[in-house]
Amino acid sequence: MKTVLCILLSVLLLVGCMGCAAGISHSSGTVVRICYDRENVSFDLELPQEEGNLVLSVLNGKKRDLDMTVTGAACGFGREQAFVIDGSTYCLGQDGCGVIWEEGTDNYYVISSQEMKQLKKLFKAYGAKNI
């Protein structure tokens, strides 16, 4: 009886933890806002569909980094450089690290250096100086 109960509890914990690693998922064509407010440059605007889809292609499918959820990331995050999608704000690390934080949560997502370059290029196109 104890063995069955232990197995049942183990399965329930495993199924519950699978939800902990949920990923980012937004529909193609979703409105994406880009926000920046640093060093006397400020903008908050809706990206054209093509650029918005680029942001979605970088973020969609990213899984929550469970290690960073426990320890946090030391990159420094804030709305000073962020994307807003479907009411969620995704803040880029302010020190240039390849981590994105979902504001108001313990959700951190790691992106590649190439993906970070793509996102930074968007900010620069709108006048960001230090990203």
C-alpha positions, 0 to 999 in steps of 0.5 A: 500500500505504501509503495502504491501511494509513493508511486502515485505521489511521485507521478502527481509531482512529476505532472505538476512540475511539467507545468512549472517549465511552461513556455512562452506562446503568443499567436502570430500576428499578436500586437507587440509593443516596444518600450525604451526609456534610458539616457534621454531616449524614450519610446513606447510604440506598437511595432509593425507586424513584420517586426512584431513577428520577429519578436514573437519568433524569438520568444515563442517556445522559450521554456522557463529556466528553472535554475534562474527561477530559484536563484534569480538573474543578476542582469538587472531588469525593468521596463526601461527596455521591454516588449509588451505582448498580450498584457505580459511585459518581457524585460531584457537584461540591462547588462546585455546578458541573454536573459529575458524576465517576465515582469511580475513573475519568477519567469526567466528565459534564456535566449541565444546571443544571435537572438539578443542581437536581433532584439537589440537591433530593433531597439536601435532602429527606434533610437535606443543608444545604450542597449 
